[in-house]
Amino acid sequence: MGISGDRGPSAFAKVYNDVRLEELGLRLLSRLKWNGVAMVEFKKVIEEGDYRLMEINPRLWGSLDLSIAAGIDFPYLMAEPNRLPLNRVRQSKSDFFFLGIS
């Protein structure tokens, strides 16, 4: 979840675990036979209690610093030759807040 400024990556964001959201993203990428990094973005529809797919970006994302601060260093994992499959990586911190100041 993030609150963006006029443009660019999230200026304020919160990391939290959502099993349903993780299942949706992994199922989507599995059906696409995706191989590599991707940022899958959903929007929660409060009235329905479910998510809608917004976009899939086949690249590292602008709020990558949030992932690293939360305990997952995606660039390192991509460069490490003996890394775990990225679909098995889990964040090590939850309910973690991030404030990006530029």
C-alpha positions in Angstrom: 0.0 0.0 0.0 1.5 3.4 -0.8 0.6 7.0 -0.9 2.3 8.7 -3.8 3.2 12.3 -4.4 2.8 14.1 -7.7 4.8 11.5 -9.6 7.3 8.7 -9.2 7.5 5.9 -6.6 5.7 5.8 -3.3 6.7 8.5 -0.9 5.1 6.8 2.1 4.3 3.1 2.1 3.5 0.2 4.5 4.6 -3.4 4.1 2.1 -6.0 5.2 1.3 -9.7 4.6 -1.8 -10.6 2.6 -2.1 -14.2 1.8 -4.9 -13.7 -0.7 -2.9 -11.1 -2.6 0.2 -13.3 -2.7 -1.9 -16.2 -4.1 -3.4 -14.0 -6.8 0.0 -12.7 -7.9 1.7 -16.1 -7.9 -1.2 -17.8 -9.7 -1.2 -15.1 -12.4 2.6 -15.3 -13.0 2.4 -19.1 -13.0 -0.3 -19.1 -15.7 1.8 -16.8 -17.8 4.8 -19.1 -17.3 6.6 -16.0 -16.1 10.4 -16.3 -15.6 12.1 -13.3 -14.0 11.3 -10.3 -12.0 7.9 -8.6 -12.2 5.9 -6.1 -10.3 2.3 -7.1 -10.1 0.0 -4.4 -8.9 -3.5 -4.9 -7.6 -6.1 -2.5 -6.2 -8.4 -3.6 -3.4 -12.1 -3.1 -4.0 -13.3 -2.4 -0.5 -17.0 -3.0 -1.3 -16.3 -6.5 -2.7 -13.4 -7.4 -0.4 -11.3 -8.6 -3.3 -8.6 -7.3 -5.7 -8.5 -6.1 -9.3 -5.4 -6.4 -11.4 -4.0 -3.0 -12.4 -0.8 -3.8 -14.2 2.2 -6.1 -14.5 5.7 -4.5 -15.0 8.5 -6.8 -16.3 11.1 -4.7 -14.4 12.3 -3.6 -11.0 9.9 -1.1 -9.5 10.4 2.5 -8.4 9.7 1.6 -4.7 12.4 -1.0 -4.7 14.0 0.6 -1.6 10.9 -0.5 0.3 11.4 -4.1 -0.6 15.1 -3.9 0.4 14.3 -2.2 3.7 11.7 -4.8 4.4 14.3 -7.6 4.1 14.2 -8.7 0.4 17.1 -7.4 -1.8 15.8 -8.4 -5.2 18.9 -7.1 -7.2 21.2 -9.2 -5.0 18.9 -12.3 -5.4 18.9 -11.8 -9.2 22.7 -11.6 -9.3 23.4 -14.4 -6.9 24.0 -17.6 -9.0 22.8 -20.0 -6.3 19.8 -18.0 -5.1 16.5 -19.6 -4.1 13.7 -19.4 -6.6 12.2 -15.9 -6.2 8.7 -17.3 -5.9 9.9 -18.8 -2.5 11.2 -15.6 -1.1 9.2 -14.0 1.7 9.6 -10.7 3.3 11.2 -10.8 6.7 9.5 -7.8 8.2 5.8 -7.0 8.3 3.9 -3.9 9.4 6.9 -2.0 8.3 6.6 1.7 7.3 8.8 3.4 4.7 9.1 7.2 4.2 11.1 8.1 1.0 12.4 11.6 1.0 14.2 12.9 -2.1 
